Amino acid sequence: METNRRVELETGTTMKAAVMDTPGNIEIRELPVPEIGSDEVLVKIMAVGVCGSDVHYYEHGRIGRYVVKNPIILGHECAGIIAKTGENVSRVQPGDRVAIEPGVTCGRCRYCKEGRYNLCPDVQFLATPPVDGAFVQYLAIREDFVFPIPDELSFEEAALVEPFSVGIHAAYRCKLTPGSTVAIMGMGPVGLMAVAAAKSFGATRIIVTDLEDIRLDAALRLGATDAINVAKEDANVKIRELTDGLGVDAAWETAGSPRALQSALGSLRRGGKLVIVGLPAQDEIAINVPLIADNEIDIYGVFRYANTYPDGIRFLAKGNIPARTLITDRYPLEQTQEAMERAIHNKSGSLKVVVYPNGM
């Protein structure tokens, strides 16, 4: 080991983990602290955000083709402190504060070599069956998937780089340019961080829609210029009013709602760009094909993200995105099940629920 490397953090041999035995039931167990390979690091996990996918696995035990067949540890939006490093690790050292990108790819396939590693068929993504996630005190991961964070960035904010990355990738995909007008349908945590992404890329008008006023208010804090409660107003009529009848340059659907997807398509100007981020429960949704063809609408699918973490950390570290205000609920690891229930049953009051595996 290099002589200038700081002393490894004391970890012990066992750790606590929140294990979902079956959907709807999470127990706290003692497990061995993971061993690390020569190119891996051991991270002391300090904050984990509860994601919609965690909630879906907890409630239903599956998302599409990914099915929970055995006990699993959920959680993938995470940040922490490097506790140990493998002998070939050179990018980080013990004591470094890091955000963790949760999808470890092979690095060898066509997609990885093209830079589109989010499409790697052999990705090992935290909390996607059968891979265990981050509701643990310590996590082993390959060194190229941890990213140092500056002191001014909290662990909670660093965990939010994960949902923020989805919005950044959406901006990359549709080539969002400064001065653009954007509509974002659905203000869950991914949609809210998509607002921050659109603002970071220079969008000058950001119109958001949702059913809950608390989420619309949060979107305005993050940089949205206009908020539409679709329970009270017709989104497409209002968007046309706000854009002088033209429509928006780009519309991002982040809710996974068929109605929201149709609304996003209807909000676009001629030559506009539809970005599909949310995953609906059903495979097929009726959309207006003649409208797409006649108006030369470009359609972009978004699957997770690639090459986004450095930008995400840089944008948040500037301090002009109040991401921390999204955190409404905080739980210790021992109350992970309560955290999941809170995320499910308090949609009108909770924005982002965070679990702290090593103390709050």
C-alpha positions in Angstrom: 0.0 0.0 0.0 1.2 3.5 -0.8 2.9 5.3 2.1 1.0 8.5 1.5 -2.4 6.8 1.8 -4.3 7.6 4.9 -5.0 4.9 7.5 -8.0 2.7 6.8 -11.1 3.4 8.8 -12.0 0.9 11.6 -14.9 -1.2 10.3 -15.2 -4.3 12.4 -16.2 -7.7 10.9 -20.0 -7.4 11.0 -22.5 -4.7 10.0 -26.2 -4.0 10.1 -28.3 -4.3 7.0 -32.0 -3.8 6.2 -33.0 -7.0 4.4 -36.3 -7.3 2.6 -37.3 -11.0 3.3 -40.5 -10.7 1.3 -42.3 -7.7 -0.2 -43.6 -5.6 2.6 -41.4 -7.0 5.3 -37.9 -5.6 6.1 -35.8 -6.9 9.0 -32.5 -5.6 10.4 -29.8 -8.3 10.3 -26.1 -8.6 11.2 -24.1 -9.5 8.1 -20.4 -9.8 7.4 -18.7 -6.6 6.3 -17.9 -7.2 2.6 -14.5 -8.2 1.4 -13.1 -6.0 -1.4 -11.2 -7.0 -4.5 -8.0 -5.3 -5.7 -9.9 -2.8 -7.8 -12.7 -2.1 -5.2 -13.3 0.2 -2.3 -15.3 -0.3 0.9 -17.6 2.6 1.5 -19.1 3.5 4.9 -22.6 4.5 3.8 -23.8 7.7 5.3 -27.0 8.5 3.4 -29.4 6.6 1.2 -32.4 8.1 -0.6 -35.6 6.1 -0.9 -36.4 5.8 -4.6 -39.6 5.0 -6.4 -38.1 1.7 -7.6 -37.3 0.8 -4.0 -41.0 1.4 -3.1 -42.2 -0.6 -6.1 -40.1 -3.6 -5.1 -41.2 -3.3 -1.5 -44.9 -3.1 -2.5 -45.1 -5.4 -5.5 -41.9 -7.5 -5.6 -41.1 -6.8 -9.2 -40.5 -4.1 -11.9 -41.0 -5.5 -15.4 -38.7 -8.4 -15.9 -36.8 -7.8 -12.6 -38.5 -10.0 -10.0 -37.6 -10.4 -6.3 -37.2 -14.1 -5.8 -35.0 -14.1 -2.7 -34.3 -11.8 0.2 -32.8 -8.6 -1.1 -31.3 -5.3 0.3 -32.9 -2.3 -1.4 -31.5 1.3 -1.8 -29.3 2.7 -4.6 -29.2 6.5 -4.1 -26.2 6.7 -1.8 -23.1 8.5 -0.6 -20.5 7.8 2.1 -16.8 7.7 3.2 -14.1 5.5 1.8 -13.2 3.1 4.6 -10.8 0.7 2.7 -9.2 0.4 -0.7 -8.0 -2.5 -2.7 -4.3 -2.7 -3.6 -4.8 -1.5 -7.2 -7.0 1.5 -6.3 -5.5 4.9 -7.1 -8.3 7.4 -7.6 -9.5 7.6 -3.9 -8.2 6.9 -0.5 -9.6 6.2 3.0 -11.4 9.2 4.4 -12.5 10.6 1.1 -16.2 11.6 0.9 -17.8 10.2 -2.2 -21.0 9.8 -4.2 -21.7 6.3 -5.5 -22.9 5.6 -9.0 -24.9 2.4 -8.5 -24.5 0.5 -11.8 -21.3 -1.4 -12.2 -20.8 -2.3 -15.9 -18.5 -4.7 -17.6 -16.4 -2.1 -19.4 -15.7 -4.4 -22.4 -18.9 -4.7 -24.4 -19.9 -2.6 -27.4 -22.1 -0.3 -25.4 -19.5 0.4 -22.7 -16.8 1.1 -25.4 -19.3 3.5 -27.1 -19.7 5.4 -23.9 -23.3 4.3 -23.5 -22.5 2.0 -20.6 -26.0 2.4 -19.2 -27.0 -0.1 -21.9 -24.4 -2.7 -20.8 -26.2 -6.1 -20.7 -24.1 -7.2 -17.8 -24.6 -4.2 -15.5 -24.8 -5.0 -11.8 -27.1 -2.3 -10.5 -27.6 -1.9 -6.8 -31.0 -3.0 -5.5 -32.0 -4.5 -8.8 -32.7 -8.3 -8.3 -30.6 -10.2 -7.6 -28.0 -7.5 -6.7 -28.2 -6.2 -3.1 -28.3 -2.5 -2.5 -27.2 0.2 -0.1 -29.4 -0.1 3.0 -26.2 -1.3 4.7 -23.5 0.2 6.9 -20.7 -0.8 4.4 -20.8 -1.4 0.7 -18.1 -2.8 -1.7 -17.9 -1.3 -5.2 -15.4 -0.9 -8.0 -13.4 2.3 -7.7 -14.4 3.8 -11.0 -18.0 4.1 -9.7 -17.2 6.4 -6.7 -16.8 10.1 -7.2 -15.2 12.5 -4.6 -17.4 15.3 -3.4 -16.4 18.7 -2.0 -16.7 19.5 1.7 -19.6 21.9 1.0 -21.8 19.1 -0.4 -23.7 17.1 2.2 -24.0 13.3 2.0 -27.8 13.8 1.4 -27.1 16.1 -1.5 -24.5 13.7 -2.9 -27.1 10.9 -2.7 -29.4 13.0 -4.8 -26.8 13.0 -7.6 -28.3 9.7 -8.6 -31.9 11.0 -9.5 -30.3 14.2 -10.7 -28.3 12.2 -13.2 -31.5 11.0 -14.8 -32.4 14.6 -15.6 -28.9 15.4 -16.8 -29.0 12.3 -19.1 -32.4 13.5 -20.4 -30.9 16.9 -21.2 -27.9 15.2 -23.0 -30.3 12.9 -25.0 -32.4 15.7 -26.4 -29.5 18.1 -26.8 -31.1 20.7 -24.6 -29.6 24.1 -25.3 -29.6 27.4 -23.4 -32.8 29.4 -24.0 -35.0 26.4 -24.5 -38.5 26.0 -23.2 -39.2 22.7 -21.4 -42.3 21.0 -20.0 -41.7 18.4 -17.3 -44.7 16.1 -16.5 -44.6 14.6 -13.0 -42.9 16.1 -9.9 -41.7 13.1 -8.0 -38.1 13.2 -6.9 -36.8 12.3 -10.4 -39.0 15.0 -11.9 -37.9 17.6 -9.4 -34.3 16.9 -10.0 -35.1 17.0 -13.7 -36.1 20.6 -13.1 -32.7 21.3 -11.6 -31.1 19.7 -14.6 -33.1 21.7 -17.1 -32.1 24.9 -15.3 -28.5 23.8 -15.1 -28.5 23.4 -18.9 -29.8 26.9 -19.4 -33.5 26.4 -20.1 -35.3 29.7 -19.7 -38.8 28.6 -19.3 -39.5 25.4 -17.4 -43.2 24.4 -17.1 -44.1 21.7 -14.6 -47.2 19.6 -14.0 -48.4 17.5 -11.1 -51.4 16.7 -8.9 -49.8 17.7 -5.6 -49.2 21.4 -4.6 -46.3 20.5 -2.3 -44.4 19.0 -5.3 -45.2 22.0 -7.5 -44.0 24.4 -4.9 -40.7 22.4 -4.6 -40.3 22.6 -8.4 -40.6 26.4 -8.3 -37.9 26.5 -5.6 -35.7 24.4 -7.9 -36.1 26.7 -10.9 -39.4 26.0 -12.6 -41.0 29.2 -14.0 -44.6 27.9 -14.2 -46.5 25.2 -12.3 -49.7 23.6 -13.3 -51.9 21.5 -11.0 -53.5 19.1 -13.5 -56.3 18.4 -11.0 -57.4 22.0 -11.5 -56.2 23.0 -15.0 -55.8 21.5 -18.5 -52.0 21.3 -18.9 -52.0 21.5 -22.6 -54.3 24.5 -22.8 -52.2 26.3 -20.1 -48.9 25.5 -21.9 -50.2 26.9 -25.1 -51.2 30.0 -23.3 -47.7 30.3 -21.7 -45.9 29.8 -25.0 -48.1 32.1 -27.2 -49.7 29.1 -28.8 -46.4 27.7 -30.0 -45.7 24.8 -27.6 -42.5 23.9 -25.9 -39.2 22.9 -27.4 -38.9 19.7 -25.3 -41.3 17.8 -23.1 -40.1 15.3 -20.5 -42.4 12.7 -19.1 -41.1 11.6 -15.7 -44.2 10.1 -13.9 -44.7 6.9 -15.9 -48.3 7.9 -16.5 -50.0 7.3 -19.9 -52.0 10.4 -19.5 -48.9 12.5 -18.7 -47.1 11.0 -21.8 -50.0 12.0 -24.1 -50.0 15.4 -22.5 -46.3 15.8 -23.0 -46.7 14.9 -26.7 -49.5 17.4 -27.0 -47.5 20.2 -25.4 -44.8 20.2 -28.1 -44.2 22.8 -30.8 -43.6 21.5 -34.4 -40.2 19.9 -34.5 -40.2 19.4 -30.8 -38.6 16.7 -28.7 -40.4 14.1 -26.5 -38.3 12.5 -23.8 -39.6 9.4 -22.1 -38.2 9.0 -18.6 -41.0 7.4 -16.6 -41.9 3.7 -17.0 -45.6 3.0 -17.1 -47.1 -0.1 -15.6 -48.3 -1.3 -19.0 -46.1 -2.0 -22.1 -48.2 -0.3 -24.7 -49.8 3.2 -24.7 -51.9 4.8 -27.4 -50.3 7.9 -28.9 -51.1 10.1 -31.8 -48.8 8.8 -34.6 -50.0 11.2 -37.3 -49.2 14.1 -35.0 -45.7 12.7 -34.5 -45.1 12.3 -38.2 -46.8 15.6 -39.3 -44.9 17.6 -36.8 -41.6 15.8 -37.1 -41.5 15.1 -33.4 -38.2 13.5 -32.2 -38.7 10.8 -29.5 -35.9 9.9 -27.0 -35.9 7.0 -24.5 -34.0 7.5 -21.3 -32.6 4.5 -19.4 -30.8 5.5 -16.2 -27.7 7.6 -17.3 -24.1 7.5 -18.4 -21.2 9.9 -17.7 -23.3 12.2 -15.6 -21.8 12.1 -12.1 -19.0 14.6 -12.5 -21.5 17.2 -13.9 -24.1 16.4 -11.3 -21.6 17.0 -8.5 -20.3 20.1 -10.1 -23.8 21.6 -10.6 -24.9 20.8 -7.0 -21.6 22.1 -5.6 -22.2 25.6 -7.1 -24.8 26.1 -4.4 -27.6 27.6 -6.5 -29.8 24.4 -6.5 -31.5 24.0 -3.2 -31.6 20.2 -3.4 -31.4 19.8 0.4 -34.9 21.3 0.7 -36.3 18.2 -1.0 -35.4 16.1 2.1 -38.6 15.9 4.2 -38.2 12.7 6.1 -35.2 11.2 7.9 -34.8 7.7 9.4 -32.1 5.6 10.9 -31.3 2.2 9.3 -33.3 0.4 12.1 -36.5 2.2 10.7 -36.0 1.4 7.1 -39.4 -0.3 6.9 -41.0 2.8 8.4 -39.2 4.9 5.8 -40.6 2.8 3.0 -44.1 3.1 4.4 -43.7 6.9 4.8 -42.7 7.2 1.1 -45.8 5.1 0.1 -48.5 6.7 2.2 -47.5 10.4 2.5 -47.3 11.5 -1.1 -49.0 14.8 -0.3 -46.4 15.6 2.5 -43.1 13.8 1.6 -40.7 14.6 -1.2 -37.6 12.7 -0.5 -37.2 10.2 2.4 -33.5 9.5 3.5 -32.1 6.6 5.5 -28.9 7.0 7.5 -27.1 3.6 8.0 -24.4 4.9 10.3 -26.4 7.4 12.3 -28.2 10.6 11.7 
